[in-house]
Amino acid sequence: MALTQAEIERLGNVLLGKLMDLPIRAKTALVAKAGVDVSGVPCVQNNAVVNLAVAGAFGKLDLESKRRALPILAEGITSERPEEREPLTRLLQQHGYQYLDGAFIPVGLLDEREARHLPPSATSELTKAITRLADNDESGAITAACGAVDATATALYQKHGLGDPSASFQTKVNTALNKLKVFEKLESQLKDSGIKTEDARKIREEIREATKHATEALQVTRRTLGDVHGTKPAYKKIAYDTIKWASAICGLLEGE
C-alpha cells in the first residue's frame, strides 16, 4: 500500500527515534545500509552529536529513498536488538501502522494475526481491497481482492516454473494448487495431527471442491461486477465475500 509523504516522514521519525537507542557504531552502519550518506557524521563518542547528524543526513534523502529506507531501518533495529521487536510493534501501532513482511500496513485494515497466515504477495492487495470497501468502492474492492489471488498464483508460477504466468486467472490458481499438491499436503498434515485417514481424505476433498467453486466465483465476479459503479447492499455483500474467498485461497497457497 503506497505511503503518502506525510506517512513516510512520520514513520521515518518514529524509526529514527528507536535508532537513537543503538550504539553509535551500530546505528551508523545501519543507516548507511539504508542508503543514508554518513560521510558527514562525525567520528566522536558523543551520542547526542551523532544522533543529530544521523537525523540530518536522513532528512536530506529524497522521498523515494526515504520510503526504501524504512523497512531496512525497521529490520535492522529489531535484528540488532531482538527485544525491541515488541516495543517497536506497539509504537508503530500507536501511530496507526503495523510492520509485516517488509511493508507498513494500516492497523485495522488487515489484522496482523490474519496477515501472518497469508503470502506477502497477497497482503497489500487484500489491505487495498478492505480499504476500498470501507470507502464504498465495491468495484475497486473486488478488483483488488482478485488481484491478491492473481499475484500469489503468478509468484508461484515464477518461483516453481509452472508455465506461462499470463494464463487465465482460474487456470493459474488451479494449476498452482494441483502441481504443488496443496491438497495432498493438507491431507498428510491432517493425518499427522491424528485425524483418521478417511476423515482427512473427506476434509481434503471438501476443501478442494470449495476452493474450486470459490475460484470460479471470483473469476465470474471480477468479470461481471468489477466495473459496476454505485453503492448497493448487494454489491457490498458480494465485495466483502470476495475478499474473504480471496483470503482463503491465498491462505492455502501460503508457504508454497
C-alpha positions as CSV (number, residue, x, y, z in Angstrom):
1,M,0.0,0.0,0.0
2,A,1.5,3.3,-1.1
3,L,2.6,5.6,1.7
4,T,1.9,9.3,1.5
5,Q,4.7,11.8,2.0
6,A,3.4,12.7,5.5
7,E,3.3,9.0,6.4
8,I,6.8,8.4,5.2
9,E,8.1,11.4,7.2
10,R,6.2,10.3,10.3
11,L,7.3,6.7,10.1
12,G,10.9,7.9,9.4
13,N,10.8,9.9,12.6
14,V,9.5,7.0,14.6
15,L,12.2,4.7,13.4
16,L,14.9,7.3,13.9
17,G,13.7,7.7,17.5
18,K,14.2,3.9,18.1
19,L,17.5,4.1,16.2
20,M,18.9,6.6,18.6
21,D,19.0,4.0,21.4
22,L,21.5,1.8,19.4
23,P,25.3,2.0,20.0
24,I,27.0,4.7,17.8
25,R,28.8,2.2,15.5
26,A,25.6,0.1,15.0
27,K,23.3,3.0,14.2
28,T,25.8,4.5,11.8
29,A,26.3,1.2,10.0
30,L,22.5,0.6,9.8
31,V,21.6,4.0,8.3
32,A,24.4,3.5,5.8
33,K,22.9,0.2,4.7
34,A,19.6,2.1,4.4
35,G,21.2,4.4,1.8
36,V,21.9,7.4,4.1
37,D,25.1,9.3,3.4
38,V,27.0,9.1,6.6
39,S,30.2,10.8,5.4
40,G,29.1,13.9,7.4
41,V,28.5,12.0,10.7
42,P,31.4,13.0,13.0
43,C,33.6,10.2,14.4
44,V,33.0,11.1,18.0
45,Q,31.8,9.1,21.0
46,N,29.0,11.5,21.8
47,N,25.5,10.1,21.2
48,A,23.8,13.5,21.1
49,V,26.1,14.8,18.4
50,V,25.9,11.6,16.3
51,N,22.1,11.4,16.6
52,L,21.7,14.9,15.4
53,A,24.0,14.2,12.4
54,V,22.2,10.9,11.5
55,A,18.8,12.6,11.6
56,G,20.1,15.4,9.5
57,A,21.5,13.0,6.9
58,F,18.3,11.0,6.8
59,G,16.3,14.2,6.3
60,K,18.4,15.0,3.2
61,L,17.2,11.9,1.4
62,D,14.6,12.3,-1.4
63,L,11.1,10.9,-0.7
64,E,11.6,7.6,-2.6
65,S,14.9,7.0,-0.9
66,K,13.3,7.5,2.5
67,R,10.5,5.1,1.6
68,R,13.1,2.4,0.6
69,A,15.0,3.1,3.8
70,L,12.0,2.5,6.2
71,P,11.9,-1.3,6.1
72,I,15.7,-1.6,6.2
73,L,15.7,0.5,9.3
74,A,12.8,-1.5,10.9
75,E,14.5,-4.8,10.2
76,G,17.9,-3.5,11.3
77,I,16.7,-2.2,14.6
78,T,15.0,-5.5,15.6
79,S,17.9,-7.5,14.3
80,E,20.4,-5.5,16.4
81,R,18.1,-5.7,19.4
82,P,15.5,-8.6,19.1
83,E,14.0,-7.5,22.4
84,E,12.9,-4.2,20.6
85,R,10.6,-6.0,18.2
86,E,7.6,-5.9,20.5
87,P,8.1,-2.3,21.7
88,L,8.6,-1.2,18.1
89,T,5.4,-3.0,17.1
90,R,3.5,-1.2,19.9
91,L,5.0,2.1,19.0
92,L,4.1,1.7,15.3
93,Q,0.5,0.7,16.3
94,Q,0.2,3.9,18.3
95,H,0.9,5.7,15.0
96,G,-1.6,3.6,13.2
97,Y,0.6,1.1,11.5
98,Q,1.9,-2.4,11.8
99,Y,5.1,-3.7,10.1
100,L,4.7,-7.0,8.4
101,D,6.8,-8.8,5.7
102,G,8.6,-5.6,4.7
103,A,5.5,-3.5,4.5
104,F,3.9,-0.9,6.7
105,I,0.1,-1.7,6.8
106,P,-2.5,0.5,8.4
107,V,-3.8,-1.0,11.7
108,G,-7.3,-2.3,11.5
109,L,-7.4,-2.9,7.7
110,L,-5.7,-6.2,7.6
111,D,-5.3,-7.7,11.1
112,E,-1.7,-8.7,11.8
113,R,-2.8,-12.0,13.2
114,E,-4.5,-12.9,9.9
115,A,-1.8,-11.4,7.7
116,R,0.8,-13.8,9.2
117,H,-1.1,-16.7,7.5
118,L,-1.0,-15.1,4.1
119,P,1.7,-14.8,1.4
120,P,3.4,-11.5,1.3
121,S,2.2,-11.1,-2.3
122,A,-1.4,-11.0,-1.0
123,T,-1.3,-8.8,2.0
124,S,-1.0,-5.4,0.2
125,E,-3.8,-6.2,-2.3
126,L,-6.1,-7.5,0.4
127,T,-5.5,-4.4,2.5
128,K,-6.3,-2.3,-0.5
129,A,-9.5,-4.3,-1.0
130,I,-10.7,-3.7,2.5
131,T,-9.8,0.0,2.3
132,R,-11.8,0.4,-0.9
133,L,-14.7,-1.5,0.5
134,A,-14.7,0.9,3.5
135,D,-14.6,3.8,1.1
136,N,-17.7,2.4,-0.7
137,D,-15.7,1.4,-3.8
138,E,-17.1,-2.1,-4.2
139,S,-15.7,-2.4,-7.8
140,G,-12.2,-1.5,-6.6
141,A,-12.5,-3.9,-3.6
142,I,-13.4,-6.8,-5.9
143,T,-10.6,-6.0,-8.3
144,A,-8.0,-5.8,-5.5
145,A,-9.2,-9.0,-3.9
146,C,-8.9,-10.9,-7.1
147,G,-5.6,-9.2,-7.7
148,A,-4.3,-10.7,-4.4
149,V,-5.0,-14.2,-5.7
150,D,-3.7,-13.4,-9.1
151,A,-0.4,-12.0,-7.6
152,T,0.0,-15.0,-5.4
153,A,-0.5,-17.5,-8.2
154,T,1.8,-15.5,-10.5
155,A,4.5,-15.5,-7.9
156,L,4.3,-19.3,-7.6
157,Y,4.4,-19.7,-11.4
158,Q,7.6,-17.8,-11.4
159,K,9.1,-19.5,-8.4
160,H,8.3,-23.1,-9.5
161,G,8.3,-22.7,-13.3
162,L,4.7,-23.7,-13.6
163,G,4.2,-22.3,-17.1
164,D,3.0,-19.1,-18.7
165,P,2.0,-16.7,-16.0
166,S,-0.3,-14.9,-18.5
167,A,-2.7,-17.8,-18.3
168,S,-6.2,-17.1,-17.2
169,F,-6.9,-16.3,-13.5
170,Q,-8.7,-19.6,-12.9
171,T,-6.1,-21.7,-14.8
172,K,-3.3,-20.3,-12.8
173,V,-4.9,-20.9,-9.4
174,N,-5.9,-24.5,-10.3
175,T,-2.5,-25.3,-11.8
176,A,-0.7,-24.0,-8.7
177,L,-2.9,-25.9,-6.4
178,N,-2.6,-29.2,-8.3
179,K,1.1,-29.1,-9.4
180,L,2.2,-28.1,-5.9
181,K,0.0,-30.8,-4.4
182,V,-1.5,-28.4,-1.9
183,F,-4.5,-30.6,-1.0
184,E,-2.4,-33.8,-0.8
185,K,0.0,-32.0,1.6
186,L,-3.1,-30.8,3.6
187,E,-4.4,-34.4,3.9
188,S,-1.0,-35.6,5.0
189,Q,-0.7,-32.9,7.7
190,L,-4.2,-33.8,8.9
191,K,-3.3,-37.4,9.3
192,D,0.0,-36.4,11.1
193,S,-2.2,-34.5,13.5
194,G,-4.0,-37.7,14.5
195,I,-7.1,-37.4,12.3
196,K,-8.4,-40.7,10.8
197,T,-7.4,-41.4,7.2
198,E,-11.0,-41.4,5.9
199,D,-11.8,-38.2,7.7
200,A,-8.6,-36.5,6.4
201,R,-9.5,-37.6,2.9
202,K,-13.0,-36.3,3.3
203,I,-11.8,-32.9,4.5
204,R,-9.3,-32.7,1.6
205,E,-12.0,-33.3,-1.0
206,E,-14.4,-30.9,0.6
207,I,-11.8,-28.1,0.7
208,R,-10.7,-28.9,-2.9
209,E,-14.3,-28.6,-4.1
210,A,-15.0,-25.4,-2.0
211,T,-11.8,-23.8,-3.4
212,K,-12.7,-24.8,-7.0
213,H,-16.1,-23.1,-6.6
214,A,-14.6,-20.1,-4.8
215,T,-12.1,-19.6,-7.6
216,E,-14.8,-19.9,-10.3
217,A,-16.9,-17.4,-8.3
218,L,-14.0,-14.9,-8.1
219,Q,-13.4,-15.1,-11.8
220,V,-17.1,-14.6,-12.7
221,T,-17.4,-11.8,-10.1
222,R,-14.4,-9.9,-11.4
223,R,-15.7,-10.2,-14.9
224,T,-19.3,-9.2,-14.2
225,L,-19.1,-6.9,-11.2
226,G,-15.6,-5.5,-11.4
227,D,-16.8,-2.4,-13.4
228,V,-20.1,-1.9,-11.6
229,H,-20.4,1.5,-10.0
230,G,-22.6,2.8,-7.2
231,T,-23.2,1.6,-3.7
232,K,-25.9,-1.0,-3.1
233,P,-26.3,-3.6,-0.3
234,A,-25.9,-6.5,-2.7
235,Y,-22.6,-5.1,-4.1
236,K,-21.3,-4.5,-0.6
237,K,-22.1,-8.1,0.5
238,I,-20.5,-9.7,-2.6
239,A,-17.5,-7.4,-2.4
240,Y,-16.9,-8.5,1.3
241,D,-17.5,-12.2,0.4
242,T,-15.0,-11.8,-2.5
243,I,-12.3,-10.5,-0.1
244,K,-12.8,-13.5,2.3
245,W,-12.8,-16.0,-0.6
246,A,-9.6,-14.5,-1.9
247,S,-8.0,-14.5,1.6
248,A,-8.9,-18.2,2.0
249,I,-7.4,-19.2,-1.4
250,C,-4.2,-17.2,-0.7
251,G,-4.0,-18.8,2.7
252,L,-4.0,-22.3,1.1
253,L,-1.0,-21.2,-1.0
254,E,1.0,-19.6,1.8
255,G,4.4,-21.2,2.3
256,E,4.4,-22.9,-1.1
